[in-house]
Amino acid sequence: MTRTVRDRLGDVRRTFHRYPEPGWREFYTTSLLVDELEAIDARSEEAGTGGIDEIVVGPEAMDPDERMAVPNDDDLETWFDRARERGARQDVLEATEGGYTGVVARVRRGDGPSIGLRVDIDGLFVEEASDDDHEPAVEGFRSEHEGLMHACGHDAHMTIGLATLEAVLESDFDGTFTVFFQPAEEEAGGGKPMADGPYAEGLEYLLAVHVGLDHPTGKVVAGIVKPLAMSHIDATIRGRSAHAGKAPNEGHNAIQAMATAVQNAYGIPRHSGGMTRVNVGRVEAGTASNIIAERADVVAEVRGETTALMEYVKGELRRTFESAAAMHGCDLEFDVVSESPRADSDDELVDLVYDVAGETDGVDDTVRTADFGASEDATFLMRRVQDEGGLASYLIVGTDHPDSHHTPHFDVDERSLEIAVDVLVESVRRLEVERP
């Protein structure tokens, strides 16, 4: 019999690491996931433990109308062709064409609870280090896609999701277990369509997992609290061009409007109700020194300690940009590309995971909760489960990483993979038995 995913955690993770793809363009990644899931299904059938009931790829795995931050057709086609050239399965390519990437895998075993696990699958636009201090480069599994890498541990997350699913299949689990291999987390684009899709309906419990986040190997945080609600904004300011020397008065200067908007964005009042954030991350405008710029593009984000606070600062940012555009005789397009709400881990589920982690080999430090301090679109799935009366927790499994997340030298300690699987599998088992 072929070795299980758990027998080869490092190898599986390293395969995913070599082929990172950006959000909604994870065509080859999805193909690799389906290969692994079908192999798990075959091993389970051969062992007589019953297989995976559903492996769902494409629009049926989500609500396709709720996708956010979907790239343009040319960008999708470039990555689609790259995946085909690399050897992605034709059936997977047909199902995911147009950017419907990701997989949902479901096991149905009896009348027990319905439990979900969410892991993310996309990479980041970071050029991976190639020096002798970077283990993926030394060991030969550095990213083969230049300018892109798994710099946040999603390669580890996929591996953990697969191994957990296989371990549940091998057990005497009674209930329904669904794993969401979610695309486009880095752009907050994939959480809502999966949360609004058919496979999130009726979940009683949801677990989500992340490695690292400045927690070392051997430490487990049973649940995050205070993830920041977030909104990505694309703004385009349209003016009118003119000769900068001969007739500057005839132009409406988009760069002036942009500069006013950006400067004033950082003057948005903080809110007494809690933490807010605003950042302009990219600006682009103009064509030449002697031309009044007719267009300026701005990429920005806002965050809030609560969803309401995020909405406050987003509204203020819109007002600031509208006023700046009007001041300089320009028009404004203000588009919300993607966003995610706040959702906190539930105490009852946190307590269960905390107890499990404390009894898990390799864990020497267990923390009930920790402030997340960033944003995550797993909160869409968490909120849906919670709104329907269920419980959710987003846990962190520590991993030693030589540099911060989203940096060229990021890597994971593969010892943490086994710890994550152990914690998740035992948590699923106890949920079946205890049902808090």
N, C-alpha and C positions, 0 to 999 in steps of 0.2 A: 504494500500500500504506500502511496506517496506520502511524504512527511507532511504533517499538518502545518498550518501557518504558525502555530505556537512553537513548533520545532525549529522554525527558521525565521524568527522575528526580524533579526538583523538583515538577512538577505532580502526579505520582502520590503522592508523599509528602504533599503539602499536602491532597490529597483525603482521605487517611486521617486526617490531623491534624484535619480539621474534624468528624469523626464518631467520636470515641472511645467505646468501650463497655467496661464492666467485665467481669471474668472470667466465663465461661460464658454471657454475655449479648451476645456479639459477633455478633449476628445480621446486622446490616447490614454490618458489617466483612466477615463471611464471604461475603455476597452480592457485595460489591465485589471481593473476591479471586477468586471464581469468574468474574466478568465479565472480569477481567484475564487469568486463566488461559485461558479459552476464546478470548479475542482472540489471545493468544500462540499457542495451538494452531492457530487459523485462519491466522495469518500464516506459521507454520512449514509447514503443509500447502501453502499457496499457493506458498511458496518452494521446495517440493520437498525439504525437509530432514527431513520426518517430524514428526508432532505429539507431543503429550503422550499417553502411553498410558493413564494413569488420573488422574482428578480425583475424589477421594473426599471426601465430606462426610457428617457424621452419625456414628452409632454405629460404622459399619464402618471409620472412620478410626482407631479407638482400641479399647481394652478398656473398654467403658462401665461395667463394674462397678468400675473402679479410679479413677473420678473422685473428687476431693477438693474440699472447700470449695465445694460446689454450693449456690447460694442457694435460698431458699424459692420455692415455686410462684408466689406473688403477685409477687415481684420478677422472676422469669423472664418472667412474662406481661406485666408492664409494659414491659420492654425488647423483648419480642417484638412487642407491638402498636406500639411506637414505630418499630421497624424496618419493619414492614409499612406504616405510614403514610408513612414516608419513601420507600418504593418498593422495598424489598428484594424479590428474586425469590421467586415463590411456591414454586418447586421447592426453593430453598435453605431457605426458612422451614419447609417440610414436613420436610426432612431434619434440621434443627437444632432443631426444637421440643422443649422439655424441657431445653434447654441443652447440646446436643451440637454445639457450635460448633467452628470450626477446619477446616482443609483439609489433605489430603495430596495432593501431585502427584508423579507418577512417570513417568520416561522410561526406556524399556528399549531399549538399542542394542547388541546383540551380547553377547559373553561376557566383557567386561572387568569390572573391580571394581564392587562395589556401594557407592556413596558417598551419604551423607546430609548434608543441611543443615537445621539447625533455626533458626527465627526465631519470635519471640513476637508476639502481636497485640493484647493487651488494654491498656486505658487505666487511669488512676488517678483516685481521688476527690480531685482538686485543682481549685480554682477558677482558671481560667487568667487571667493578667493581661490587662488591657485598655488599658494606658497606651501612650503614644507611644514608650516605650523597648522595647516588645515587638514584634518583627517580625511574628509571625502576626496581631496585632491591626492593625498598620499596613498590612500587605499583604492583609488580608481573608480569612485562612484560620484565624482563631482558632476554637477549639472552639465548635460550635453546641449542645453539650450542657452546660448550666450545671452547675457543680460537678464536672465531669469533664474531663480533658485527657490528651493523650499527653505526660506529663511525664517519660518515661524513654526515649524514642527508639524505641518499638515501631512507630510510623508509618514511621520510617526503615528498621527491620529488615524489615518486610513488603516495602517497595519494593526493598530489596537482594535479598531472596529471589526476587522476581519477575524482576528484571533478570538475576540469575545464572542462573536456570532458562532464560530465553530465550536467553542467550548460549551456554549449553551445547547447547541445541537447534540453534543456528546453526552449531556446530562439528562436527568429525568425531569427537566423543566416542564411545568404545566401552565400554559398560558399562551399569550401572543407576544413575540419579541420582534421589534422592527428596528432596523438600523438605517439611518438616513446618512448617506454619503453626500453631503451637501456641497454644491458648487458655489463659487463666487462669494466667499465669506469676506475676503479682503476689501471688496467694494461694497459690502453689505447688500449684495444683490440677490443672494440665493435663499436666505432664511425665510422671507415672507412667502414666496411661492411654495416652498415645501410645507410651511406651517398652514397655508391655506389649501393645500392639496388633500386628497382623499386619505392618505395614509397617516395623517396626524389626527384624524377623527377618532374619538373614543379612547385616546391614550390616558391611562390612569397615572402613569409615572413616566418621567423623562429624565434621563441622565445625559449630560454633555461633558466633554472632557477636553482638557488642554494640558500640554506638557510645558514645564519650565516656568516662564513668567517670573524669573528671578528667584524661584524656589529650587533648592538643590535636590539631587537624587536622594531618595529616602524620606522626603517630606511629602505629605499629602494634605491639601486643603479640601475639606469635605464639601464646601460650597462657597461660591463667590456672592458678594453683596455689593450694591452700589455700582454696577456697570453704568457707564454714562450713556444716556440716550444721545443719538448722533444723527446728523443729516449732512450729506454731501451735496454741494451746490455748484452748478455751472452757470456763470453769468456772462452774457455777451452785451456789450455796450456798442451801439451803432450811431455813428455821427455822420459827418459829411466831409469829404476830402477837399482840400484847396491848396494852392501854391503858398508855401510858408513865407516866401519873401514878397511876392507880388500882391497876394490877396488873402492874407491870413484871416481877415474879418469875415470872409465868405465861408469859412469852414466851421464845423462843429467838432471840437477836438475830443475824440474818444479817449485819448491818453490822459488829458486833463480830467475828464470825468472819472476814469479808472483810478487815477492817483487820489482824487478826492474821496472816492468810495472806499479805497483800501485804507487810507489814513483814518477816516471816520469810523470804519468798522472796528478798529481797535479802541475806539472811544465809546462803544456801546456800554451803557451802565451795567455793572454787575447787579445781580438780583439778590435781595435779602433772603429769598427762599432757599438758596443753596448755590452750589458751584455751577458756573457756566464757563464755556470756552468758545473762542472764535479764532479761526486762523485762515489766512489767505496763503495757499500753498504754491500757486503758480499763476503768473500773469504773462500775457503775450499780446503785443500790439505794435502797430506801425510797420512801415515799409522802407522809409528813407528819411534823412534829416530835413529835406526840403518839402515834405508832404505833410499836411495836417492829417493825422491818423483818422480814418473813418471807422475803425473797428478795434475793440479791445476785448480779450477773453480772460476771464478770471475763474480759477478753480479754488473753492473755499470749503470750509466745513464749520459746523457749529455743534456743540455738545452741551448737555445739561445733566445735572445730578438726578433730575427726574425728567420724564417725557414732557411734562408741562413746561419745565424750565428750558428744555431744548426748543420747544415751540416758541417760547418767548424770544429767545435770542435769534432764532431763524426769522421771526417776524421783524425784529429790529434790524437785522441785516438786510432784509428785503427793502425796508423803508429807507435805510441809509443809501443803498444802491440806487433806488428810484429817485431820491432827492438829488444825488450827485449827477445822475444822468440828466435830469431835468435842468439843473443849474447850468449845464454846458450845452443845452439844446440837443441832447442825444436821446435815443430810445434804449430801452432795456429789455432783455430777455433773461428771466430768472427761473432756472429750472432745478427742481429737486431731483437729483440723479438717483439717490437711494437714501434710506434712513433706517434706523433701528430704535426700538423703545428700550426703556429700562425694565428689567425683570430680576427680582432677587430670588435666591435659592430658598426653598421652603424649609423651615426648622425641622419638621418631622423627618424629611428625607436626609437633610444634613446630619441629623443625629445617627441615622442608620449607617450612612457612608462613613461617618467618623468612627463608629464602633468597628465596622469592617476593616477600615484602614489600620486601626490600632492593633489588629490581630493578624495583619498581613506580613509575611516574610519580606524583609528588605526595607520595611518602613520603620524609621526610628524617630520620626517627628510628625505628629498629627495635629492639625489645627482645624477647629470647627469652621470658621469663616474668615475671609479676608476681603478687604475692599479690592475691587478689580481695577478701578482707576482708568480703564480704557473702555472701548465699546465692542459689542459683539452682536451679530444678528441671529445667534442662537436664541436670543431673547424673544424672537417671534414665536418659535416653537414652545418655549417656556411659557409665554403668556397664553398661548392657545390652550395648553394643558391646564394651566392654572384657572383660566376663565371657565373651563368645563368641569371644574371641581377636582382636578388632579394635582399632583405634586411634581415639582421639578427641582433639580439641583445641577449646577455647573461646577464640576470639581477640577482641581488642578493637581496633577501628578508631577512632582518636582523632577527636574533633570538638570544635571550639570551642563551648562553651555558656556563655551569659552568667550563668547561675546554676546551682546544683546540681541534680542529678536530684531528682525528686519535689517540685519547687517551682513556683510560679505563673509564673515567668519562664523556665523551661527552654525551650531551643530547640536546634536542631542546625545546624551549618554544612553546607549541602547539597553543598559540594565533597567532603565525606567519603563521599558515596554512591558516586561514581564510583571512588574509591580502594577502597572495600570490595568492589565488584563485580569490579574488576580483580584484587585479591588472591584472591578466592574462585574466580573462573573459572580463573585460572592454577594455583591449588592443585589444583583438580579435574583439570585437564589433566595435571599432573605426577604425581598419584596414579595416573592411568590408565597412565602410561608407566613410572614408577619403582617403584610399589608397595612402599614401604618395609616 
